[in-house]
Amino acid sequence: MPPAPPRIVLGSTSRYRAELLRRLLPDFEQAAPNTDESPLPNEAPAARALRLAIAKAESAARGYADALVIGSDQVAEVEGLILDKPGTRERACSQLAASSGRSVHFHTAFCLLDARDGRRQTHVDHTRARFRALEPAEIARYVEREQPLDCAGSFKCEGLGISLFEAIDSQDPSALIGLPLIALARLLREAGLDLP
């Protein structure tokens, strides 16, 4: 009889990442990672995303000796300016004004940590979202309607935020939402899970 598949733990309390992972897996647990997300001096955005994805997986893996643990992080930047989660309506409007007519680069990383043997596998996806020129009234209407205050870059591309763009250049559209499912599905299959 083959061994039972390992438990899957998403090292995140993000509802967006949980919704994405449900596309692949009906059953998994969520664990809140206790991770300091402060940037390091002169840290490149992609390096920051990868460092935090690994830290989140390692933090969430504590107490799960028999699980595959997924940590993920996303860093958005426009012309060298990091766009963190805005938290307030004013900061969301400011971020979208800074993105207007420009390309925003999203670095979305994940770490798949096998807590049974400590093996780590990582992936970083790079997505470029080209914003159209946005009028202040459009920005205000968008922020009021969708309230993207907990989203890096201040938009939800799976919702009304798609109307803000001219184009999205990516190998994996799910990465922009917060978890690159194409690469994750490949690594989960390699770990022995049946997908699909």
N, C-alpha and C positions, 0 to 999 in steps of 0.2 A: 504494500500500500504506500503510495507516495506521501511524503511529509506534507503536513498542512501548510498552506501559504502563510507567510509572516503577516503580522498585523501591520497596517499602514497608519502612520501618524503624520498629520500635517502640522508642522511646527509654526502655526499661525492662527490667529483668531480672526483673520480677514474673511469677511463673508464673500468677497469677490474671488479669492483663491479657493475657498471651499466650494463655491458654485462651479468653478472651473474643474476642480478635481472630481466632482460628482459626474462630470461628463465621462470620465474614465472608470471610476470606481464607485459602486453604490455604498460601500461600507468602509469608513475610516474614522479614526479618532482625531480630535484636534487638541493640541497642547499649546498653551501660551509660552513662547520663548521669553526668557528673562535676559534680554540683550541690550547692551548700551549701543545705540545707533548713532552716536556722535561721530562726525567725520574725522579722519586723521589729517594732519597737515599735508598739503600737496597731494592728496590721494585722488587718483583718476576716478571718474564716475563708475566705469565698468569694474575697476578693482574694488571700489567701495561696495557695489552691489554684490560681488562675489564673496567678499570678506563677511558681509552681514548674512548672506544666505548660509554660509558654512557655520557661522556663530549661532544662528537660529536653529539649525539642524542639531548641532551639538548640544545646545541648551535644552531643546525639547526632548532629546534622546535620553536625558537623565530619567531613570525610572522605567525605561522601556528596553529591557535587555534583549528582546526577541522581535524587534520591529524594524521595518524600513521607515525612516523618518525623512520627511521632506521639509527643507528650509528654503525660503525664497525671499528675494528683495529686489526692489526696482529703484533705479535712480534716473531721474529725468534732467536734461540740461538743454539750455538754449544759449548758444554763444558763450559758453563757459559759466553761465549762471545756473546753479542747481535749483531745481523746482521741487521742493519738498511738499508734503501734504499741507495745503494752505491753512486749514483749521478755522479760518474766518472768511466771511463773504468778501471783505475788503481785500484780503490777500489773494483770494481766488481771482477776483477781477484784475488785480495787479499782475498776476502771473499770466492770465490770458492776454492782457494788453501787451506784455513783454513777448508773448509768443506770436502775436498777430503778424501775418505776412512772413513768418520765419519758419525754419525747420527746427523741430525739437527732437532730440535724440534720447531714446529710452534704452537703458541697459537693464535687462531683466535676467537675473541669475537664479539658479536653484542648486541645491546640494541634496543628493540622495545618499543618506547615511544608513548603512546596514549596521544596526546596533549589535548584531550577533558577532560580527568580526571587526567592526570599526572601519570597514571599507567606505571610502567617500568617492562619489562620482559627481562631477559638476558640469554645468553648462551655462553659458552666457549668451543671450539673444540680444541682437542690436536692431532696433526698429527706428525708422525716421518718419515722423509725422509732419507733413507740410501743412501749416495753417494758412488759411486764406486771410486776406486783410479783414479784420473784424472792427466794426463800429462799436463805440462805447455802449450804445443802447443794446446792441446784439449781445455783448458780453454780459451786461446787467440782466437781460432777460434770461439768458442761458443759466447763469448762476442762480438766479431766483427759482427757476423752474426745476433744475436738476440737483441743486445743492451738492456739488462735488467737493465738499470740504475735506473729505478723507481720501482724496485721490491725488497721487503725484501728478503734477501738471494741471490740476484743476478741471478735469473733464472725465466723462465716462464714454469711451468710444463704443461701448455696447449699447448705449442709449442715444440721447439727443446729441451728445458730444460729437457724433460722426458728422454732423452738419457744419462743424467748425473747420473741416479739413479740405484741402485740395487733393491730397493723396496720402496714402500710408505705404511706405516701403518696408516690407518685412517678409521673412521666411515663414513666420508662424504668427497668425493674427491673434492667437490666444495670449501671446507674450505681452502685448500691449495692455491687456486687462490685468496681468500680474503673474502668470505662470505659463511658461512655454510647454504646452501639452505635447507637441510632436516629439521633442527630445525626451520629455519625461516618460511618455508612453514607450519609447524605444528602450530606455533604461529599465523600466518596470518589466517589460517583456524579457530582457536579458536577466533580470533577477528571478524569473520563473513565473510571473503572473500571466494569466491568460487574457490578453487584450487583442482584439475584441473577444 
